[in-house]
Amino acid sequence: MSQKITKDMKFNEILAHGQPVVQVFMKYKMGCLGCAAAKFETLEQGANAHGVNVDDLLKDLNAALNN
């Protein structure tokens, strides 16, 4: 299993992967779809802003992509 999503990717890049990643963001209560910061904020910055462990989020995002 190779990771496709990294901490330094912008949210809009990640959201381009579709429904599997949207479900993960919903699980973490991160409303990234409508957020204006999605164009310039990295996954790590957003996770920190929302008090989410970025490593856990990254693990779940990549698992969703690879399933």
PDB file of N, CA, C and O in Angstrom:
ATOM      1  N   MET A   1       0.853  -1.185   0.000  1.00  0.00           N
ATOM      2  CA  MET A   1       0.000   0.000   0.000  1.00  0.00           C
ATOM      3  C   MET A   1       0.890   1.236   0.000  1.00  0.00           C
ATOM      4  O   MET A   1       1.697   1.423   0.911  1.00  0.00           O
ATOM      5  N   SER A   2       0.747   2.065  -1.003  1.00  0.00           N
ATOM      6  CA  SER A   2       1.543   3.290  -1.060  1.00  0.00           C
ATOM      7  C   SER A   2       0.658   4.486  -0.762  1.00  0.00           C
ATOM      8  O   SER A   2      -0.450   4.603  -1.285  1.00  0.00           O
ATOM      9  N   GLN A   3       1.161   5.372   0.084  1.00  0.00           N
ATOM     10  CA  GLN A   3       0.397   6.560   0.431  1.00  0.00           C
ATOM     11  C   GLN A   3       0.391   7.523  -0.735  1.00  0.00           C
ATOM     12  O   GLN A   3       1.407   7.728  -1.399  1.00  0.00           O
ATOM     13  N   LYS A   4      -0.757   8.105  -0.971  1.00  0.00           N
ATOM     14  CA  LYS A   4      -0.883   9.100  -2.028  1.00  0.00           C
ATOM     15  C   LYS A   4      -1.095  10.492  -1.442  1.00  0.00           C
ATOM     16  O   LYS A   4      -0.838  11.495  -2.107  1.00  0.00           O
ATOM     17  N   ILE A   5      -1.557  10.552  -0.214  1.00  0.00           N
ATOM     18  CA  ILE A   5      -1.837  11.829   0.440  1.00  0.00           C
ATOM     19  C   ILE A   5      -0.740  12.099   1.454  1.00  0.00           C
ATOM     20  O   ILE A   5      -0.345  11.215   2.214  1.00  0.00           O
ATOM     21  N   THR A   6      -0.248  13.347   1.455  1.00  0.00           N
ATOM     22  CA  THR A   6       0.809  13.740   2.384  1.00  0.00           C
ATOM     23  C   THR A   6       0.371  14.957   3.193  1.00  0.00           C
ATOM     24  O   THR A   6      -0.595  15.635   2.843  1.00  0.00           O
ATOM     25  N   LYS A   7       1.087  15.221   4.267  1.00  0.00           N
ATOM     26  CA  LYS A   7       0.771  16.334   5.167  1.00  0.00           C
ATOM     27  C   LYS A   7       0.855  17.692   4.482  1.00  0.00           C
ATOM     28  O   LYS A   7       0.171  18.636   4.879  1.00  0.00           O
ATOM     29  N   ASP A   8       1.693  17.792   3.454  1.00  0.00           N
ATOM     30  CA  ASP A   8       1.915  19.087   2.817  1.00  0.00           C
ATOM     31  C   ASP A   8       0.991  19.346   1.631  1.00  0.00           C
ATOM     32  O   ASP A   8       1.110  20.379   0.971  1.00  0.00           O
ATOM     33  N   MET A   9       0.073  18.423   1.354  1.00  0.00           N
ATOM     34  CA  MET A   9      -0.891  18.632   0.262  1.00  0.00           C
ATOM     35  C   MET A   9      -1.977  19.611   0.684  1.00  0.00           C
ATOM     36  O   MET A   9      -2.369  19.654   1.851  1.00  0.00           O
ATOM     37  N   LYS A  10      -2.455  20.391  -0.265  1.00  0.00           N
ATOM     38  CA  LYS A  10      -3.557  21.322  -0.022  1.00  0.00           C
ATOM     39  C   LYS A  10      -4.874  20.533   0.015  1.00  0.00           C
ATOM     40  O   LYS A  10      -5.002  19.485  -0.618  1.00  0.00           O
ATOM     41  N   PHE A  11      -5.838  21.052   0.761  1.00  0.00           N
ATOM     42  CA  PHE A  11      -7.126  20.366   0.899  1.00  0.00           C
ATOM     43  C   PHE A  11      -7.810  20.136  -0.438  1.00  0.00           C
ATOM     44  O   PHE A  11      -8.382  19.070  -0.668  1.00  0.00           O
ATOM     45  N   ASN A  12      -7.756  21.132  -1.328  1.00  0.00           N
ATOM     46  CA  ASN A  12      -8.444  20.948  -2.604  1.00  0.00           C
ATOM     47  C   ASN A  12      -7.821  19.818  -3.417  1.00  0.00           C
ATOM     48  O   ASN A  12      -8.523  19.155  -4.181  1.00  0.00           O
ATOM     49  N   GLU A  13      -6.523  19.585  -3.266  1.00  0.00           N
ATOM     50  CA  GLU A  13      -5.862  18.457  -3.929  1.00  0.00           C
ATOM     51  C   GLU A  13      -6.386  17.130  -3.376  1.00  0.00           C
ATOM     52  O   GLU A  13      -6.620  16.179  -4.121  1.00  0.00           O
ATOM     53  N   ILE A  14      -6.560  17.089  -2.073  1.00  0.00           N
ATOM     54  CA  ILE A  14      -7.030  15.870  -1.413  1.00  0.00           C
ATOM     55  C   ILE A  14      -8.495  15.620  -1.751  1.00  0.00           C
ATOM     56  O   ILE A  14      -8.886  14.490  -2.043  1.00  0.00           O
ATOM     57  N   LEU A  15      -9.296  16.669  -1.712  1.00  0.00           N
ATOM     58  CA  LEU A  15     -10.725  16.532  -1.991  1.00  0.00           C
ATOM     59  C   LEU A  15     -10.989  16.069  -3.419  1.00  0.00           C
ATOM     60  O   LEU A  15     -12.056  15.527  -3.706  1.00  0.00           O
ATOM     61  N   ALA A  16     -10.032  16.276  -4.313  1.00  0.00           N
ATOM     62  CA  ALA A  16     -10.186  15.816  -5.694  1.00  0.00           C
ATOM     63  C   ALA A  16     -10.276  14.290  -5.786  1.00  0.00           C
ATOM     64  O   ALA A  16     -10.684  13.749  -6.814  1.00  0.00           O
ATOM     65  N   HIS A  17      -9.896  13.606  -4.715  1.00  0.00           N
ATOM     66  CA  HIS A  17      -9.983  12.139  -4.685  1.00  0.00           C
ATOM     67  C   HIS A  17     -11.410  11.647  -4.452  1.00  0.00           C
ATOM     68  O   HIS A  17     -11.663  10.444  -4.523  1.00  0.00           O
ATOM     69  N   GLY A  18     -12.332  12.544  -4.179  1.00  0.00           N
ATOM     70  CA  GLY A  18     -13.745  12.201  -4.130  1.00  0.00           C
ATOM     71  C   GLY A  18     -14.289  11.711  -2.800  1.00  0.00           C
ATOM     72  O   GLY A  18     -13.738  11.981  -1.733  1.00  0.00           O
ATOM     73  N   GLN A  19     -15.374  10.990  -2.902  1.00  0.00           N
ATOM     74  CA  GLN A  19     -16.178  10.585  -1.757  1.00  0.00           C
ATOM     75  C   GLN A  19     -15.415   9.857  -0.643  1.00  0.00           C
ATOM     76  O   GLN A  19     -15.691  10.116   0.528  1.00  0.00           O
ATOM     77  N   PRO A  20     -14.474   8.967  -0.949  1.00  0.00           N
ATOM     78  CA  PRO A  20     -13.776   8.286   0.152  1.00  0.00           C
ATOM     79  C   PRO A  20     -13.097   9.245   1.123  1.00  0.00           C
ATOM     80  O   PRO A  20     -13.153   9.035   2.335  1.00  0.00           O
ATOM     81  N   VAL A  21     -12.453  10.299   0.606  1.00  0.00           N
ATOM     82  CA  VAL A  21     -11.779  11.239   1.506  1.00  0.00           C
ATOM     83  C   VAL A  21     -12.772  12.183   2.171  1.00  0.00           C
ATOM     84  O   VAL A  21     -12.551  12.621   3.300  1.00  0.00           O
ATOM     85  N   VAL A  22     -13.850  12.495   1.489  1.00  0.00           N
ATOM     86  CA  VAL A  22     -14.892  13.338   2.087  1.00  0.00           C
ATOM     87  C   VAL A  22     -15.446  12.658   3.340  1.00  0.00           C
ATOM     88  O   VAL A  22     -15.666  13.308   4.362  1.00  0.00           O
ATOM     89  N   GLN A  23     -15.666  11.367   3.252  1.00  0.00           N
ATOM     90  CA  GLN A  23     -16.179  10.607   4.402  1.00  0.00           C
ATOM     91  C   GLN A  23     -15.221  10.681   5.591  1.00  0.00           C
ATOM     92  O   GLN A  23     -15.653  10.783   6.739  1.00  0.00           O
ATOM     93  N   VAL A  24     -13.930  10.630   5.310  1.00  0.00           N
ATOM     94  CA  VAL A  24     -12.940  10.722   6.392  1.00  0.00           C
ATOM     95  C   VAL A  24     -12.993  12.098   7.038  1.00  0.00           C
ATOM     96  O   VAL A  24     -12.984  12.211   8.263  1.00  0.00           O
ATOM     97  N   PHE A  25     -13.047  13.144   6.222  1.00  0.00           N
ATOM     98  CA  PHE A  25     -13.137  14.495   6.791  1.00  0.00           C
ATOM     99  C   PHE A  25     -14.405  14.654   7.627  1.00  0.00           C
ATOM    100  O   PHE A  25     -14.382  15.310   8.669  1.00  0.00           O
ATOM    101  N   MET A  26     -15.495  14.066   7.185  1.00  0.00           N
ATOM    102  CA  MET A  26     -16.740  14.116   7.957  1.00  0.00           C
ATOM    103  C   MET A  26     -16.572  13.399   9.301  1.00  0.00           C
ATOM    104  O   MET A  26     -17.066  13.870  10.325  1.00  0.00           O
ATOM    105  N   LYS A  27     -15.882  12.272   9.293  1.00  0.00           N
ATOM    106  CA  LYS A  27     -15.617  11.517  10.527  1.00  0.00           C
ATOM    107  C   LYS A  27     -14.895  12.392  11.547  1.00  0.00           C
ATOM    108  O   LYS A  27     -15.168  12.318  12.745  1.00  0.00           O
ATOM    109  N   TYR A  28     -13.979  13.212  11.064  1.00  0.00           N
ATOM    110  CA  TYR A  28     -13.192  14.089  11.939  1.00  0.00           C
ATOM    111  C   TYR A  28     -13.853  15.453  12.160  1.00  0.00           C
ATOM    112  O   TYR A  28     -13.264  16.349  12.765  1.00  0.00           O
ATOM    113  N   LYS A  29     -15.079  15.593  11.663  1.00  0.00           N
ATOM    114  CA  LYS A  29     -15.852  16.828  11.812  1.00  0.00           C
ATOM    115  C   LYS A  29     -15.123  18.041  11.224  1.00  0.00           C
ATOM    116  O   LYS A  29     -15.103  19.127  11.802  1.00  0.00           O
ATOM    117  N   MET A  30     -14.534  17.811  10.064  1.00  0.00           N
ATOM    118  CA  MET A  30     -13.836  18.870   9.349  1.00  0.00           C
ATOM    119  C   MET A  30     -14.641  19.192   8.095  1.00  0.00           C
ATOM    120  O   MET A  30     -14.734  18.370   7.183  1.00  0.00           O
ATOM    121  N   GLY A  31     -15.221  20.386   8.051  1.00  0.00           N
ATOM    122  CA  GLY A  31     -16.054  20.795   6.930  1.00  0.00           C
ATOM    123  C   GLY A  31     -15.231  21.409   5.814  1.00  0.00           C
ATOM    124  O   GLY A  31     -15.409  22.579   5.473  1.00  0.00           O
ATOM    125  N   CYS A  32     -14.347  20.637   5.255  1.00  0.00           N
ATOM    126  CA  CYS A  32     -13.377  21.145   4.282  1.00  0.00           C
ATOM    127  C   CYS A  32     -13.978  21.478   2.920  1.00  0.00           C
ATOM    128  O   CYS A  32     -13.426  22.296   2.184  1.00  0.00           O
ATOM    129  N   LEU A  33     -15.076  20.868   2.588  1.00  0.00           N
ATOM    130  CA  LEU A  33     -15.667  21.083   1.265  1.00  0.00           C
ATOM    131  C   LEU A  33     -16.006  22.538   1.001  1.00  0.00           C
ATOM    132  O   LEU A  33     -15.741  23.045  -0.089  1.00  0.00           O
ATOM    133  N   GLY A  34     -16.578  23.209   1.965  1.00  0.00           N
ATOM    134  CA  GLY A  34     -17.002  24.581   1.758  1.00  0.00           C
ATOM    135  C   GLY A  34     -16.052  25.622   2.313  1.00  0.00           C
ATOM    136  O   GLY A  34     -16.375  26.809   2.348  1.00  0.00           O
ATOM    137  N   CYS A  35     -14.908  25.193   2.736  1.00  0.00           N
ATOM    138  CA  CYS A  35     -13.971  26.107   3.386  1.00  0.00           C
ATOM    139  C   CYS A  35     -13.136  26.871   2.353  1.00  0.00           C
ATOM    140  O   CYS A  35     -12.559  26.276   1.444  1.00  0.00           O
ATOM    141  N   ALA A  36     -13.083  28.181   2.508  1.00  0.00           N
ATOM    142  CA  ALA A  36     -12.291  29.011   1.594  1.00  0.00           C
ATOM    143  C   ALA A  36     -10.797  28.726   1.728  1.00  0.00           C
ATOM    144  O   ALA A  36     -10.037  28.950   0.785  1.00  0.00           O
ATOM    145  N   ALA A  37     -10.374  28.237   2.880  1.00  0.00           N
ATOM    146  CA  ALA A  37      -8.955  27.950   3.102  1.00  0.00           C
ATOM    147  C   ALA A  37      -8.495  26.690   2.377  1.00  0.00           C
ATOM    148  O   ALA A  37      -7.293  26.431   2.305  1.00  0.00           O
ATOM    149  N   ALA A  38      -9.425  25.902   1.839  1.00  0.00           N
ATOM    150  CA  ALA A  38      -9.070  24.636   1.181  1.00  0.00           C
ATOM    151  C   ALA A  38      -8.122  24.828   0.004  1.00  0.00           C
ATOM    152  O   ALA A  38      -7.410  23.900  -0.378  1.00  0.00           O
ATOM    153  N   LYS A  39      -8.109  26.018  -0.567  1.00  0.00           N
ATOM    154  CA  LYS A  39      -7.254  26.271  -1.730  1.00  0.00           C
ATOM    155  C   LYS A  39      -5.793  26.490  -1.357  1.00  0.00           C
ATOM    156  O   LYS A  39      -4.900  26.242  -2.167  1.00  0.00           O
ATOM    157  N   PHE A  40      -5.548  26.954  -0.132  1.00  0.00           N
ATOM    158  CA  PHE A  40      -4.170  27.287   0.226  1.00  0.00           C
ATOM    159  C   PHE A  40      -3.673  26.632   1.505  1.00  0.00           C
ATOM    160  O   PHE A  40      -2.473  26.667   1.777  1.00  0.00           O
ATOM    161  N   GLU A  41      -4.547  26.043   2.291  1.00  0.00           N
ATOM    162  CA  GLU A  41      -4.141  25.440   3.557  1.00  0.00           C
ATOM    163  C   GLU A  41      -3.730  23.991   3.349  1.00  0.00           C
ATOM    164  O   GLU A  41      -4.394  23.251   2.623  1.00  0.00           O
ATOM    165  N   THR A  42      -2.631  23.583   3.988  1.00  0.00           N
ATOM    166  CA  THR A  42      -2.191  22.194   3.890  1.00  0.00           C
ATOM    167  C   THR A  42      -2.976  21.326   4.872  1.00  0.00           C
ATOM    168  O   THR A  42      -3.623  21.828   5.791  1.00  0.00           O
ATOM    169  N   LEU A  43      -2.903  20.042   4.661  1.00  0.00           N
ATOM    170  CA  LEU A  43      -3.568  19.099   5.557  1.00  0.00           C
ATOM    171  C   LEU A  43      -3.076  19.289   6.984  1.00  0.00           C
ATOM    172  O   LEU A  43      -3.871  19.291   7.924  1.00  0.00           O
ATOM    173  N   GLU A  44      -1.788  19.447   7.145  1.00  0.00           N
ATOM    174  CA  GLU A  44      -1.225  19.617   8.486  1.00  0.00           C
ATOM    175  C   GLU A  44      -1.722  20.907   9.146  1.00  0.00           C
ATOM    176  O   GLU A  44      -2.059  20.902  10.330  1.00  0.00           O
ATOM    177  N   GLN A  45      -1.771  22.001   8.399  1.00  0.00           N
ATOM    178  CA  GLN A  45      -2.253  23.272   8.945  1.00  0.00           C
ATOM    179  C   GLN A  45      -3.718  23.159   9.365  1.00  0.00           C
ATOM    180  O   GLN A  45      -4.098  23.619  10.442  1.00  0.00           O
ATOM    181  N   GLY A  46      -4.530  22.549   8.515  1.00  0.00           N
ATOM    182  CA  GLY A  46      -5.949  22.399   8.816  1.00  0.00           C
ATOM    183  C   GLY A  46      -6.198  21.495   9.999  1.00  0.00           C
ATOM    184  O   GLY A  46      -7.050  21.784  10.839  1.00  0.00           O
ATOM    185  N   ALA A  47      -5.462  20.407  10.072  1.00  0.00           N
ATOM    186  CA  ALA A  47      -5.611  19.484  11.195  1.00  0.00           C
ATOM    187  C   ALA A  47      -5.259  20.189  12.500  1.00  0.00           C
ATOM    188  O   ALA A  47      -5.971  20.066  13.496  1.00  0.00           O
ATOM    189  N   ASN A  48      -4.158  20.923  12.483  1.00  0.00           N
ATOM    190  CA  ASN A  48      -3.752  21.665  13.680  1.00  0.00           C
ATOM    191  C   ASN A  48      -4.808  22.696  14.075  1.00  0.00           C
ATOM    192  O   ASN A  48      -5.099  22.861  15.260  1.00  0.00           O
ATOM    193  N   ALA A  49      -5.377  23.381  13.103  1.00  0.00           N
ATOM    194  CA  ALA A  49      -6.388  24.406  13.381  1.00  0.00           C
ATOM    195  C   ALA A  49      -7.649  23.801  13.991  1.00  0.00           C
ATOM    196  O   ALA A  49      -8.355  24.458  14.757  1.00  0.00           O
ATOM    197  N   HIS A  50      -7.926  22.541  13.643  1.00  0.00           N
ATOM    198  CA  HIS A  50      -9.135  21.875  14.136  1.00  0.00           C
ATOM    199  C   HIS A  50      -8.858  20.966  15.332  1.00  0.00           C
ATOM    200  O   HIS A  50      -9.767  20.296  15.823  1.00  0.00           O
ATOM    201  N   GLY A  51      -7.615  20.939  15.803  1.00  0.00           N
ATOM    202  CA  GLY A  51      -7.263  20.100  16.945  1.00  0.00           C
ATOM    203  C   GLY A  51      -7.304  18.608  16.626  1.00  0.00           C
ATOM    204  O   GLY A  51      -7.597  17.786  17.494  1.00  0.00           O
ATOM    205  N   VAL A  52      -7.007  18.268  15.374  1.00  0.00           N
ATOM    206  CA  VAL A  52      -7.038  16.880  14.919  1.00  0.00           C
ATOM    207  C   VAL A  52      -5.603  16.373  14.800  1.00  0.00           C
ATOM    208  O   VAL A  52      -4.726  17.084  14.311  1.00  0.00           O
ATOM    209  N   ASN A  53      -5.371  15.150  15.248  1.00  0.00           N
ATOM    210  CA  ASN A  53      -4.060  14.532  15.104  1.00  0.00           C
ATOM    211  C   ASN A  53      -3.820  14.263  13.630  1.00  0.00           C
ATOM    212  O   ASN A  53      -4.507  13.436  13.031  1.00  0.00           O
ATOM    213  N   VAL A  54      -2.858  14.948  13.040  1.00  0.00           N
ATOM    214  CA  VAL A  54      -2.627  14.859  11.597  1.00  0.00           C
ATOM    215  C   VAL A  54      -2.187  13.466  11.173  1.00  0.00           C
ATOM    216  O   VAL A  54      -2.515  13.028  10.071  1.00  0.00           O
ATOM    217  N   ASP A  55      -1.457  12.771  12.017  1.00  0.00           N
ATOM    218  CA  ASP A  55      -1.007  11.423  11.657  1.00  0.00           C
ATOM    219  C   ASP A  55      -2.176  10.445  11.582  1.00  0.00           C
ATOM    220  O   ASP A  55      -2.226   9.598  10.690  1.00  0.00           O
ATOM    221  N   ASP A  56      -3.112  10.562  12.515  1.00  0.00           N
ATOM    222  CA  ASP A  56      -4.308   9.718  12.478  1.00  0.00           C
ATOM    223  C   ASP A  56      -5.149  10.031  11.252  1.00  0.00           C
ATOM    224  O   ASP A  56      -5.636   9.125  10.574  1.00  0.00           O
ATOM    225  N   LEU A  57      -5.315  11.311  10.972  1.00  0.00           N
ATOM    226  CA  LEU A  57      -6.092  11.742   9.815  1.00  0.00           C
ATOM    227  C   LEU A  57      -5.447  11.245   8.526  1.00  0.00           C
ATOM    228  O   LEU A  57      -6.134  10.728   7.645  1.00  0.00           O
ATOM    229  N   LEU A  58      -4.157  11.397   8.415  1.00  0.00           N
ATOM    230  CA  LEU A  58      -3.431  10.959   7.228  1.00  0.00           C
ATOM    231  C   LEU A  58      -3.562   9.449   7.028  1.00  0.00           C
ATOM    232  O   LEU A  58      -3.762   8.977   5.909  1.00  0.00           O
ATOM    233  N   LYS A  59      -3.448   8.710   8.107  1.00  0.00           N
ATOM    234  CA  LYS A  59      -3.597   7.251   8.037  1.00  0.00           C
ATOM    235  C   LYS A  59      -4.976   6.877   7.508  1.00  0.00           C
ATOM    236  O   LYS A  59      -5.098   6.017   6.636  1.00  0.00           O
ATOM    237  N   ASP A  60      -6.016   7.524   8.034  1.00  0.00           N
ATOM    238  CA  ASP A  60      -7.385   7.217   7.607  1.00  0.00           C
ATOM    239  C   ASP A  60      -7.651   7.650   6.167  1.00  0.00           C
ATOM    240  O   ASP A  60      -8.348   6.954   5.429  1.00  0.00           O
ATOM    241  N   LEU A  61      -7.106   8.785   5.771  1.00  0.00           N
ATOM    242  CA  LEU A  61      -7.290   9.257   4.394  1.00  0.00           C
ATOM    243  C   LEU A  61      -6.654   8.281   3.394  1.00  0.00           C
ATOM    244  O   LEU A  61      -7.260   7.932   2.381  1.00  0.00           O
ATOM    245  N   ASN A  62      -5.443   7.853   3.692  1.00  0.00           N
ATOM    246  CA  ASN A  62      -4.769   6.932   2.775  1.00  0.00           C
ATOM    247  C   ASN A  62      -5.410   5.550   2.785  1.00  0.00           C
ATOM    248  O   ASN A  62      -5.440   4.876   1.755  1.00  0.00           O
ATOM    249  N   ALA A  63      -5.920   5.125   3.926  1.00  0.00           N
ATOM    250  CA  ALA A  63      -6.630   3.849   3.976  1.00  0.00           C
ATOM    251  C   ALA A  63      -7.897   3.917   3.124  1.00  0.00           C
ATOM    252  O   ALA A  63      -8.236   2.961   2.427  1.00  0.00           O
ATOM    253  N   ALA A  64      -8.587   5.043   3.184  1.00  0.00           N
ATOM    254  CA  ALA A  64      -9.812   5.212   2.392  1.00  0.00           C
ATOM    255  C   ALA A  64      -9.485   5.192   0.904  1.00  0.00           C
ATOM    256  O   ALA A  64     -10.250   4.654   0.104  1.00  0.00           O
ATOM    257  N   LEU A  65      -8.364   5.770   0.536  1.00  0.00           N
ATOM    258  CA  LEU A  65      -7.962   5.787  -0.878  1.00  0.00           C
ATOM    259  C   LEU A  65      -7.587   4.404  -1.385  1.00  0.00           C
ATOM    260  O   LEU A  65      -7.842   4.068  -2.542  1.00  0.00           O
ATOM    261  N   ASN A  66      -6.987   3.613  -0.524  1.00  0.00           N
ATOM    262  CA  ASN A  66      -6.457   2.320  -0.930  1.00  0.00           C
ATOM    263  C   ASN A  66      -7.437   1.169  -0.740  1.00  0.00           C
ATOM    264  O   ASN A  66      -7.088   0.015  -0.991  1.00  0.00           O
ATOM    265  N   ASN A  67      -8.653   1.464  -0.304  1.00  0.00           N
ATOM    266  CA  ASN A  67      -9.678   0.413  -0.142  1.00  0.00           C
ATOM    267  C   ASN A  67     -10.577   0.364  -1.340  1.00  0.00           C
ATOM    268  O   ASN A  67     -11.497  -0.453  -1.389  1.00  0.00           O
TER     269      ASN A  67
END
